[in-house]
Amino acid sequence: MTAELEIARRGAVAGGFRPTLAREVNATFAIAWREVLRAVKSPASLAFTIIFPILFIGVLGGSISQNLGNGLPFAYLPFMLIGMIANSLYQGTIAGVTSLVEERENDFTAELFVAPISRYAVLLGKMLGSGVASLASLVGIFAMVFVMQIPMNAGDLLRVLALAPVLALAGGALGIFFIGFVHDPKVAAVGVPLLIFPQMFLSGALIPVSASTGILGFLAKVIPMTYSIDLARNIFYWGKPEYGAAVLNSPILDLAVTVGLFLVFTIVGTVLFVRSDRNR
């Protein structure tokens, strides 16, 4: 049993075996902290998390800006940068939560579930820890602001960063929904990229989708990440002349859809995950 797992177990049994709110909170924090430590202790994973957005912003973003940016009614690089911030937090949390599928096969959750804590605390701790760990990707994104001299206002960026918990939790909820249905690590290994990458290209994170029609327009409207990214852009472009061209929906609609999907995905995914674990 790892040191982090032992912390979670001790936190769970503190105060006796009778379930209490304090024990659940303590266990949730310990599991979340374990996720943060795992991210810090894995240099390769941490480096990839930071380098990945740098490559997209520097290579793809730079190429689109130079070749197609002049045809847009707004500066492309700030538009893409906000999309990458939301995308990195959203998808980073998805990846962290969905790793529970593999960990369950490695008996991590089996060891944890023998402790007197609820499975809901396990999922919540995993989601919170993965959300915090996903913040590492912002290091590379912010570095590109200076390297590429992207015109950004510090106050605008801070407003978007204040939305980080919402973006991370929205992605975590989709991850929980995914593992509620997918229990095979091999299926998850194929399914997670299919869950992540189409959303990155179809939601408007990298390329504007306001003019998309047909099946592409339909997918842009039904993909969950579309509303989280558009919410971030609503915050960033609020009060600016290009607001109407850069955002898709009103902030109220984006927030309502994001919160609604968070509740549905979290509740349904948690119920299915807990049920499947009890039937193992």
Beta strands, then each sheet from edge to edge (+ up, - down):
end
